[in-house]
Amino acid sequence: MERLVATYLFDPEMTADKMIFLSGPRQVGKTIFALDWLDSAGYSDTYFNWDDPAIILEYRRNPLFFKNIVEERFKGKHVPVVFFGRFGPFRWIP
């Protein structure tokens, strides 16, 4: 079932160049919703999980890690969405 919120949440005319926070109670499908949309839009390579130690390590080594990897994967094409998932309790990742 397609969620009505996707019509507005990912509409480039409504959200162009704006940061979107997708929040809600645990286990309601926020991550699955975002991953399904990214996959259907051809941007599945723009999902990063803060709970992945390799992601944290790469970011600490190079603060431009996310920018560089998106540019490398999409070769100069405009990428409207980068999604950061985090499943555990909040922790600061400098």
C-alpha positions in Angstrom: 0.0 0.0 0.0 1.5 3.3 -1.0 1.4 5.9 1.8 -0.2 9.2 1.0 2.6 11.0 2.9 5.0 10.0 0.1 3.1 12.3 -2.2 4.1 15.3 -0.1 7.2 14.2 1.7 9.2 13.6 -1.5 7.6 16.1 -3.8 10.4 18.3 -5.1 8.2 21.3 -5.5 7.3 21.2 -1.8 10.6 20.1 -0.3 13.3 21.3 -2.7 16.6 21.8 -1.0 15.0 21.4 2.4 15.9 18.9 5.1 13.2 16.4 6.0 12.9 14.6 9.3 10.9 11.4 9.3 10.0 10.6 12.9 7.5 8.5 14.7 7.1 5.6 17.2 9.3 2.6 17.1 8.4 -0.2 14.7 5.9 1.7 12.5 7.9 1.3 9.3 9.8 4.6 8.9 13.0 3.0 7.6 11.2 0.6 5.3 9.1 3.4 4.0 12.2 5.5 3.2 14.2 2.6 1.8 11.3 1.6 -0.5 11.0 5.1 -1.8 14.7 5.5 -2.3 14.8 2.2 -4.2 11.8 3.1 -6.4 13.4 6.5 -7.2 16.8 4.9 -8.0 18.6 6.4 -5.0 19.1 3.3 -2.8 22.8 4.2 -2.7 22.0 7.3 -0.7 21.0 5.4 2.5 23.5 5.5 5.3 23.1 3.9 8.7 24.7 5.7 11.7 24.6 2.4 13.6 27.1 0.9 11.1 30.6 1.2 12.7 32.2 1.3 9.2 30.1 4.4 8.3 31.1 6.1 11.6 34.8 5.3 11.0 34.8 6.6 7.5 33.0 9.8 8.5 35.6 10.4 11.3 38.4 9.9 8.8 36.9 12.1 6.2 34.0 14.6 7.1 33.3 14.8 3.3 32.7 11.0 3.1 29.0 11.2 2.4 29.4 14.0 -0.2 32.3 12.1 -1.9 30.5 8.8 -2.0 27.3 10.3 -3.5 29.3 12.2 -6.1 31.2 9.1 -7.0 28.1 6.9 -7.3 26.1 9.4 -9.3 28.8 11.0 -11.4 27.6 14.6 -11.3 23.8 13.9 -11.5 21.6 15.9 -9.1 20.7 13.7 -6.1 17.7 15.1 -4.3 17.7 12.7 -1.3 20.3 11.4 1.1 18.8 9.3 3.9 20.5 8.7 7.3 19.0 5.9 9.3 19.7 5.5 13.0 18.0 2.7 15.0 19.6 2.9 18.4 19.4 5.6 21.1 20.9 9.0 20.2 24.6 9.4 20.4 26.8 12.2 19.2 29.1 11.2 16.4 31.7 13.9 16.0 
